[in-house]
Amino acid sequence: MSVCDDHFQYDAFVINGKKRKLLRGKYPTLVPEGDISHQVVCVVGEKTETKPFKTSLCASGLAIEPSNLNILSQKVEESVFLINPPPPHACNQQFKQDNVLSTSTKTFMKRSDVLEMEIRELKQHNAALKVDHTNQRIENDALNKRITHLKSRVEELQKENHVLRQYRARVGKREEARQKKICDAQVESKKSTNVNVASQTESIPSSQMELFLHDLIQRKDCNKNFPYTKILREVSFIIHYYSPVVYKYVRNLFENLLPHPCQFVRWTSFIDASPGLIAVSFNHIAKTNEVSKKYYSVSCDEMAIRTDIVFNREKLIGYVDGGGLTHVQDPSEHAKNAFFVVATEINGGKSIPIAYILTRGLRASQITEIITKCLVAMHNAGGEVISITFDGLPANFKAMENMGANFELGTDKFKTFIEHPATKDKVYIMPDSSHMFKLVRNNFKACKILRNGSGDFINWGYIARLQEIQDIEGVRAGNKLTKSHIQFEKQKMKTRLCAQALSHSVATAIDFCRKINVDGFKDSEATCEFLDVCDKLFDMFNSRPRGMGLKTPMKISNSTIWSPFLNKAKSYLLTLECKAKDEYKPIYQTGKGTFVKGLVTSITSLQMIMVDIEEGKIILE
């Protein structure tokens, strides 16, 4: 639609050079003076229509009647008016279509929509950039934190790498020293092997040796699966029995013509090992004592076994079986434990099982009966028993009391030996030291605080505090204390943890912390003394041939070293007290005093054995 610009107000247009653009929402409201009616040309699609409209006179001039506004507003929102100023008399003439429409309205509308769309896209892009900037800043902060953490982790790994390199260097030096010792030992063993072979084969008769060599030469031409002759088996048994190392050397010397050691297991599988006294073991003890006198220590212990019934080609085994050593109430019960008795040579190097039974638990009277029969059988085989060893089970102490011992500490009735049922000689009682020291550790932690004869307190908390500080600092003060040594409940049977917790190195570390005023170690002198006594006692009961100080084997010549300490340790253990019912009592008078009873018994028996050796009653070659 096109009309003359004289009919619009001045502010209805936007001037752009020679062109003027009609704003949206503006309508023609002015009519020049003298004009009564006009026509407008409306463009609808491709058709043009001329429609009349009327005006009326108002105070400001002529105005369009409201009834005619619909004609003008029909396309005003979809059209753009570009009109050149017409001459004054043009309003009275008909508007021509080719002079009004200079440009298509659709083209300008498309451009306007495109511009508006671009403006919206720019605004959206700007908002997205702001969001991206915020996210980028957050990501940068997270990356900076991550970089800082990684730098600290790299420093930690570098320190660990440095420590591992030092440890590897130390291990390398130790390995070199060990390899050197092994090489030296191999050289010495090669030098002594020929001597050992000659000495071991002296026990074989010359005629038997000739037959052995004859069969060995014949076997060289036979198939490897050919059965071994009787003489080859007997001589191989003898050599392997005396020294497996020598047997290995002889077997290699004869180009593996002798049987492999695994073959001995197959050959000995037919030996009767029914519950009761083991006849083969007593035969061996008898033959050994014919050559040289041997002294023995008898050990007894009960261990758990798998509950199962097995057929061994003759009968079902796995039921409770006393083996003729003790009476069994119900032989149809499945066995849960096995009670073993082992004889260990004191002046030799062999441990020989002499008896065992299958049981579901033994009473003290049954243990007494079993030990009595084993001692008699050992005497009949020519073996002399000096001591008996067992763990801290109350039934074991009761069995010894049934045989004549007395464990009333602090009285004149205290007696640490029994009389041999056959010879009436003294057989000393020595409870197992490893079990006793584990009881020391267990009861020490259970009581938390003990008291010595001077009234000073022995506190488990000092050991726990030392471990805590070492764990925090990441370094150990010259000891092997770890969390496993403090929380040992799931590893009670490991003697290593007990010995390392009650050690001299732990006592030294606690004393050092006290001297430099570390918090939590005040008044720890009594605890250090207790740990030193336990450490020295453990060393004495586990001495080594090449040990030093108290680790040296006890002899008459070094009695000035061990004798004063044993007396001091015995009196020290007897003065230990623990709290029971709001008062302190001697610990051996409570239910937690088994370790005191066991250690004092072992010390007393050991002193009496050394007296018998000094008087010549026991002659150890």
C-alpha positions in Angstrom: 0.0 0.0 0.0 1.4 3.5 -0.9 0.1 6.9 0.3 1.4 10.4 0.2 3.7 11.4 3.1 1.7 14.6 3.7 -0.8 12.5 5.6 1.8 11.4 8.3 3.4 13.3 11.2 7.0 14.2 10.9 8.2 11.8 13.5 6.6 8.9 11.7 9.6 8.5 9.4 13.3 7.5 9.6 15.4 9.5 7.1 18.3 7.6 5.4 19.8 9.8 2.7 17.3 10.5 0.0 15.0 7.6 1.3 12.6 7.7 4.2 11.3 4.6 6.0 7.9 4.6 7.7 8.1 3.3 11.3 5.9 0.4 12.4 2.7 1.3 14.0 2.3 4.8 12.4 -0.9 5.6 10.6 -1.9 8.5 8.2 -3.7 11.1 10.4 -3.3 14.4 8.4 -5.2 15.5 5.3 -4.3 18.8 3.5 -6.9 21.5 3.6 -9.7 21.1 1.1 -9.4 17.3 0.6 -12.6 15.5 1.6 -12.0 12.0 0.3 -9.1 10.0 -0.9 -8.2 6.7 -2.3 -5.5 4.3 -1.2 -3.9 1.6 -3.2 -3.6 -1.8 -1.4 -1.2 -4.4 -2.6 -2.4 -7.9 -1.8 -0.1 -10.5 -3.1 0.3 -9.8 -6.8 -3.0 -7.8 -7.2 -3.6 -4.1 -6.5 -6.9 -2.7 -5.2 -8.0 0.9 -5.0 -10.2 1.7 -2.0 -11.7 5.0 -1.0 -11.7 6.4 2.5 -13.2 9.5 4.1 -11.8 12.1 6.4 -13.4 14.6 8.8 -12.4 18.0 10.0 -11.0 18.3 13.5 -9.3 21.0 15.5 -5.9 20.3 14.2 -7.0 19.6 10.6 -8.6 16.8 8.7 -8.5 13.3 10.4 -9.2 9.9 9.1 -12.4 8.5 10.2 -12.1 5.4 12.5 -14.2 3.3 10.1 -11.5 3.7 7.4 -8.5 2.8 9.7 -9.0 -0.9 9.0 -8.3 -0.3 5.3 -5.0 1.4 6.0 -3.9 -1.0 8.8 -4.6 -4.1 6.7 -1.0 -4.4 5.6 0.8 -1.7 7.5 2.6 -4.3 9.7 3.9 -6.1 6.6 4.8 -3.2 4.3 7.6 -0.6 4.1 6.7 2.8 2.5 9.3 4.6 0.4 7.7 7.7 -1.0 9.2 10.8 -2.8 7.6 14.0 -1.9 4.7 14.6 -4.3 3.6 18.0 -5.6 0.9 19.8 -3.6 -1.8 19.0 -6.2 -1.0 15.3 -6.2 -3.3 14.5 -3.4 -6.3 15.3 -5.6 -5.2 12.8 -8.3 -5.2 9.1 -8.4 -2.1 7.4 -7.0 -0.4 5.4 -9.6 1.0 2.0 -8.6 4.3 2.1 -10.6 5.3 5.4 -8.9 4.6 4.1 -5.3 6.1 0.6 -5.2 9.8 1.0 -5.8 11.0 -2.0 -3.9 9.4 -5.4 -3.0 8.3 -5.4 0.7 9.1 -9.1 1.0 12.8 -8.5 0.3 13.2 -5.9 3.0 11.3 -8.1 5.5 13.6 -11.0 4.9 16.7 -8.8 5.5 15.1 -7.5 8.7 14.5 -11.0 10.0 18.0 -12.1 9.2 19.4 -9.1 11.1 17.2 -9.8 14.1 18.3 -13.5 14.0 22.0 -12.5 13.8 21.4 -10.2 16.8 19.9 -13.0 18.8 22.7 -15.3 17.8 25.3 -12.7 18.9 23.6 -12.3 22.2 23.5 -16.1 22.8 27.1 -16.4 21.7 28.1 -13.7 24.2 26.2 -15.5 27.0 27.9 -18.8 26.1 31.3 -17.0 26.2 30.6 -15.8 29.7 29.6 -19.3 30.8 32.8 -20.8 29.2 34.9 -18.2 30.9 33.5 -19.1 34.3 33.9 -22.8 33.6 37.5 -22.2 32.4 38.3 -20.4 35.6 36.9 -23.2 37.7 38.9 -25.8 35.7 42.1 -23.7 36.1 41.6 -23.7 39.9 41.1 -27.5 39.9 44.2 -28.0 37.7 46.3 -25.8 40.0 45.3 -27.9 43.0 46.0 -31.1 41.1 49.4 -29.8 40.1 50.3 -28.9 43.7 49.2 -32.4 44.9 51.2 -34.1 42.1 54.3 -32.1 43.0 54.0 -33.1 46.6 53.5 -36.7 45.6 56.5 -36.6 43.3 58.6 -35.4 46.2 57.4 -38.2 48.4 58.1 -40.8 45.7 61.6 -39.3 45.2 62.3 -39.8 48.9 61.0 -43.4 48.8 63.1 -44.1 45.8 66.1 -42.8 47.6 65.4 -45.0 50.6 64.9 -48.0 48.4 68.1 -47.4 46.6 70.0 -47.3 49.9 68.2 -50.5 51.0 69.0 -52.2 47.7 72.7 -51.3 48.2 72.7 -52.7 51.7 70.9 -55.9 50.5 73.4 -56.3 47.7 76.3 -56.1 50.1 74.7 -58.6 52.4 74.1 -60.9 49.4 77.7 -60.7 48.3 78.9 -61.5 51.8 76.4 -64.5 52.0 77.6 -65.8 48.6 81.2 -65.5 49.7 80.4 -67.5 52.9 78.5 -70.1 50.8 81.5 -70.5 48.4 83.9 -70.9 51.4 81.6 -73.4 53.0 81.4 -75.4 49.7 85.2 -75.5 49.5 85.4 -76.7 53.1 82.7 -79.3 52.6 84.5 -80.7 49.5 87.6 -81.0 51.6 85.9 -82.8 54.4 83.5 -84.9 52.2 86.1 -87.6 51.5 86.9 -87.8 55.2 83.2 -88.0 56.1 82.6 -90.7 53.5 85.5 -92.8 54.8 84.4 -92.3 58.4 80.7 -93.2 57.7 81.5 -96.2 55.6 83.7 -97.6 58.4 80.5 -98.9 60.1 79.8 -101.1 56.9 81.6 -104.5 57.0 84.2 -105.1 54.4 82.4 -108.1 52.9 79.2 -106.1 52.7 81.1 -103.2 51.0 82.5 -105.7 48.4 79.1 -106.9 47.6 77.9 -103.3 47.4 80.5 -102.4 44.8 79.9 -105.6 42.9 76.1 -104.9 42.6 76.8 -101.3 41.7 79.0 -102.3 38.8 76.4 -104.8 37.5 73.7 -102.2 37.8 75.6 -99.9 35.5 74.8 -102.2 32.6 71.1 -102.7 33.6 68.0 -100.8 32.9 67.2 -97.9 35.2 63.8 -99.6 36.2 65.6 -102.7 37.3 64.9 -103.4 41.0 67.6 -102.5 43.5 69.3 -105.4 45.3 69.1 -105.8 49.0 72.7 -104.8 49.7 72.3 -101.6 47.6 69.2 -100.7 49.6 70.8 -101.4 53.0 74.0 -99.5 52.3 72.1 -96.6 50.8 70.0 -96.4 53.9 73.0 -96.4 56.2 74.8 -93.6 54.3 71.7 -91.5 54.0 70.8 -92.0 57.6 74.2 -90.7 58.8 74.3 -87.7 56.5 72.0 -86.8 53.6 74.7 -84.5 52.3 77.3 -87.3 52.1 74.7 -89.5 50.4 74.1 -86.8 47.8 77.8 -86.6 47.1 78.2 -90.4 46.8 75.2 -90.7 44.5 76.6 -88.0 42.2 80.0 -89.7 42.4 78.5 -93.0 41.2 76.6 -91.3 38.4 73.2 -91.5 40.1 73.2 -95.3 40.2 72.1 -95.2 43.9 68.4 -94.7 44.6 66.9 -91.3 44.9 66.1 -90.1 48.5 62.4 -90.1 47.5 62.7 -93.8 47.0 63.4 -94.3 50.7 59.9 -93.0 51.5 58.3 -95.6 49.3 60.4 -98.4 50.9 59.6 -97.3 54.5 55.9 -96.8 53.9 55.2 -100.4 55.1 56.6 -99.7 58.6 54.0 -100.2 61.3 53.2 -96.8 62.8 50.0 -97.6 64.7 49.2 -95.5 67.7 51.2 -96.5 70.8 54.9 -97.1 71.3 56.8 -97.0 68.0 59.0 -100.2 68.0 61.3 -99.0 65.2 62.3 -95.9 67.2 63.2 -97.9 70.3 65.2 -100.4 68.2 67.2 -97.5 66.8 67.7 -96.0 70.3 69.0 -99.4 71.5 71.5 -99.7 68.6 72.7 -96.1 69.1 73.3 -96.6 72.8 75.3 -99.7 72.1 77.8 -97.6 70.3 77.9 -94.5 72.6 75.9 -93.3 75.6 73.1 -90.8 74.8 71.1 -88.6 77.1 67.6 -87.6 76.1 65.0 -84.9 76.8 61.4 -86.1 76.4 58.9 -83.6 74.9 55.2 -84.1 74.8 52.6 -82.0 73.0 49.1 -82.3 71.7 48.2 -81.0 68.3 44.9 -80.7 66.3 44.4 -83.0 63.3 41.7 -83.2 60.6 38.7 -85.3 61.6 38.5 -88.0 59.0 38.2 -91.8 58.7 40.6 -93.6 56.3 41.0 -97.2 55.4 44.7 -98.3 55.3 44.2 -101.7 53.6 43.8 -103.4 57.0 41.4 -101.4 59.1 39.7 -98.0 59.5 41.8 -95.4 61.2 40.8 -92.0 62.5 38.9 -93.0 65.6 40.1 -92.4 69.2 42.9 -94.9 69.8 45.0 -95.1 73.0 47.5 -97.5 71.5 47.8 -99.5 74.7 49.2 -96.5 76.5 46.0 -95.3 78.2 42.4 -96.3 78.5 39.9 -94.9 76.0 36.2 -94.6 77.1 34.5 -94.5 73.7 36.6 -96.0 70.8 33.9 -95.1 68.3 34.5 -91.3 68.6 36.3 -89.5 65.9 39.8 -88.3 66.9 40.4 -84.5 66.9 43.9 -84.4 68.4 47.1 -86.4 68.3 49.3 -86.6 71.4 53.0 -87.0 70.5 56.0 -87.9 72.6 59.5 -87.2 71.1 62.9 -88.0 72.5 65.6 -85.5 71.6 69.3 -86.3 72.0 71.1 -83.8 74.3 74.6 -84.9 73.3 73.5 -85.6 69.7 71.5 -84.1 66.9 68.4 -86.4 66.5 64.8 -86.0 67.5 63.0 -89.4 67.5 59.2 -89.9 67.8 58.7 -92.7 70.3 54.9 -92.7 70.8 51.6 -91.1 69.9 47.9 -91.7 70.4 44.7 -90.3 68.8 42.4 -88.6 71.2 39.7 -86.0 71.7 41.5 -84.5 74.7 43.5 -85.9 77.6 43.1 -85.7 81.4 46.1 -85.3 83.7 45.8 -89.0 84.8 46.0 -90.1 81.2 49.1 -88.0 80.5 50.7 -89.4 83.7 50.1 -92.9 82.4 51.5 -92.2 79.0 54.7 -90.5 80.2 55.3 -93.3 82.7 55.2 -96.0 80.1 57.4 -94.0 77.7 60.1 -93.5 80.4 60.1 -97.2 81.1 60.4 -98.0 77.4 63.3 -95.6 77.1 65.1 -97.2 80.0 64.6 -100.7 78.4 66.1 -99.4 75.2 69.1 -98.1 77.0 68.3 -94.4 76.8 68.7 -92.2 79.9 66.1 -89.4 80.2 67.3 -86.2 81.9 64.3 -83.8 81.5 60.7 -83.6 80.4 59.4 -80.6 78.4 55.8 -79.5 77.8 53.7 -76.4 77.2 51.7 -74.4 79.8 48.5 -76.5 79.7 47.2 -76.9 83.3 46.8 -80.7 82.7 50.5 -81.1 82.1 51.4 -79.4 85.4 48.8 -81.6 87.2 50.3 -84.7 85.5 53.7 -83.8 86.9 52.3 -83.3 90.3 50.7 -86.8 90.1 54.3 -88.1 89.5 55.8 -86.4 92.5 56.5 -82.8 91.5 55.4 -79.7 93.5 54.9 -76.2 92.1 54.0 -74.3 95.2 56.3 -71.3 94.7 57.8 -69.5 97.7 57.6 -72.6 99.9 60.0 -75.4 100.9 57.8 -78.0 99.1 58.8 -76.6 95.7 60.1 -79.5 93.7 61.0 -79.3 90.0 61.8 -83.0 89.3 60.2 -86.4 89.4 61.6 -89.8 90.1 62.2 -92.1 87.2 59.6 -95.0 87.5 62.3 -97.6 86.7 65.6 -96.3 88.1 64.4 -93.7 90.7 66.8 -91.2 89.2 65.8 -87.5 88.9 64.0 -86.4 85.8 63.9 -82.6 85.7 60.9 -80.6 84.6 61.5 -77.8 82.1 58.4 -76.2 80.6 58.8 -74.9 77.1 60.4 -71.5 77.2 58.8 -70.3 74.0 55.3 -70.9 75.4 56.2 -69.3 78.7 57.4 -66.1 77.1 54.3 -65.9 75.0 52.3 -66.2 78.2 54.5 -63.3 79.6 53.5 -61.1 76.7 49.8 -62.1 76.7 49.3 -61.6 80.5 51.4 -58.4 80.4 49.0 -56.8 77.9 45.9 -58.2 79.6 46.9 -56.8 83.0 48.2 -53.5 81.4 50.1 -52.7 84.6 52.3 -54.9 86.8 54.3 -54.0 89.9 57.8 -55.1 90.8 59.2 -55.7 94.3 60.3 -52.1 94.7 56.7 -50.9 94.2 57.4 -49.4 90.7 54.9 -49.9 88.0 55.5 -51.8 84.7 53.2 -50.4 82.0 52.4 -52.0 78.7 51.4 -48.5 77.5 55.0 -47.5 77.0 55.5 -50.2 74.4 52.3 -49.2 72.6 53.2 -45.5 72.8 56.7 -46.2 71.3 55.1 -48.0 68.4 52.6 -45.2 67.8 55.4 -42.6 67.7 57.5 -44.7 65.3 54.4 -45.1 63.1 53.8 -41.4 63.0 57.4 -40.4 62.4 58.0 -43.2 59.8 61.2 -44.3 61.4 62.1 -47.0 64.0 64.4 -46.3 66.9 66.7 -49.3 66.5 64.0 -51.9 67.0 61.5 -54.1 65.0 58.4 -52.9 66.7 55.3 -52.7 64.4 51.5 -52.8 64.8 51.6 -56.6 64.6 53.6 -56.7 67.9 50.9 -54.7 69.7 47.8 -56.2 68.1 49.0 -59.8 68.2 45.7 -61.5 69.0 45.5 -63.2 65.6 49.1 -64.2 65.7 49.6 -65.5 69.2 51.7 -68.5 68.3 54.4 -66.5 66.5 57.4 -66.5 68.9 59.2 -64.0 66.8 56.6 -61.3 67.6 56.9 -62.0 71.3 60.7 -62.0 71.4 60.9 -58.7 69.4 58.3 -57.0 71.6 60.0 -58.0 74.9 63.5 -57.2 73.7 66.5 -55.1 74.8 66.2 -52.9 71.8 62.6 -51.9 72.8 63.8 -51.2 76.3 66.7 -49.0 75.0 64.3 -47.0 72.8 61.9 -46.4 75.6 64.7 -45.3 77.9 66.0 -42.9 75.2 62.6 -41.3 74.8 62.4 -40.8 78.6 65.8 -39.1 78.6 64.9 -36.6 75.9 61.6 -35.9 77.6 59.3 -37.3 75.0 55.7 -37.0 76.1 54.3 -40.3 77.5 57.5 -41.9 78.7 57.9 -40.5 82.2 58.8 -43.0 85.0 59.5 -45.9 82.5 62.6 -47.2 84.3 60.7 -50.2 85.8 59.4 -51.2 82.4 62.9 -51.1 80.8 64.2 -53.3 83.6 61.4 -55.8 83.0 62.1 -56.0 79.3 65.8 -56.5 79.9 65.2 -59.4 82.2 62.8 -61.1 79.7 65.3 -60.5 76.9 68.3 -62.0 78.7 66.2 -65.0 79.9 65.0 -65.7 76.3 68.6 -65.6 75.1 69.8 -68.1 77.7 67.0 -70.6 76.9 67.8 -70.2 73.2 71.6 -70.2 73.2 73.7 -70.9 70.2 77.1 -72.6 69.9 78.7 -69.4 68.6 76.7 -67.0 70.8 78.3 -64.3 72.9 77.5 -63.2 76.5 74.3 -64.8 77.8 73.7 -66.4 74.3 76.7 -68.6 74.9 75.9 -72.2 75.8 76.0 -72.8 79.6 79.2 -74.5 80.8 80.9 -75.0 84.1 83.7 -72.7 82.9 81.4 -69.7 82.3 79.2 -70.2 85.4 80.2 -66.7 86.6 78.2 -65.3 83.7 74.9 -67.2 83.9 74.7 -68.2 87.6 74.3 -64.7 89.1 71.8 -63.7 86.5 69.6 -66.8 87.0 69.4 -66.2 90.7 68.5 -62.5 90.1 65.9 -63.4 87.5 64.2 -66.0 89.7 63.8 -63.6 92.6 62.7 -60.8 90.3 59.9 -63.0 88.8 58.7 -64.1 92.2 58.2 -60.4 93.3 56.0 -59.4 90.3 52.5 -58.4 91.3 49.3 -57.7 89.4 46.0 -56.1 90.4 43.3 -58.6 91.5 40.1 -57.4 93.2 41.3 -53.8 93.8 44.6 -54.9 95.4 48.0 -56.1 94.2 48.9 -59.7 94.8 51.9 -61.9 93.7 51.1 -62.8 90.1 51.9 -66.5 90.7 49.0 -66.6 93.2 46.5 -65.5 90.5 45.2 -67.2 87.5 47.7 -65.4 85.3 50.8 -66.7 86.9 51.5 -69.7 84.8 54.5 -68.0 83.1 56.1 -67.3 86.5 55.6 -70.9 87.5 57.0 -72.2 84.2 60.1 -69.9 84.1 61.0 -70.4 87.8 60.7 -74.1 87.3 62.9 -74.1 84.2 65.6 -71.9 86.0 65.6 -74.2 89.0 65.9 -77.4 86.9 68.6 -75.9 84.8 70.7 -75.0 87.9 70.3 -78.5 89.3 71.3 -80.1 85.9 74.5 -78.0 85.9 75.2 -79.2 89.5 74.8 -82.8 88.3 77.2 -82.2 85.4 79.7 -80.6 87.7 79.5 -83.5 90.1 79.9 -86.0 87.3 76.5 -87.6 87.5 75.9 -86.6 83.9 78.8 -87.0 81.5 78.3 -85.2 78.2 80.8 -86.1 75.5 
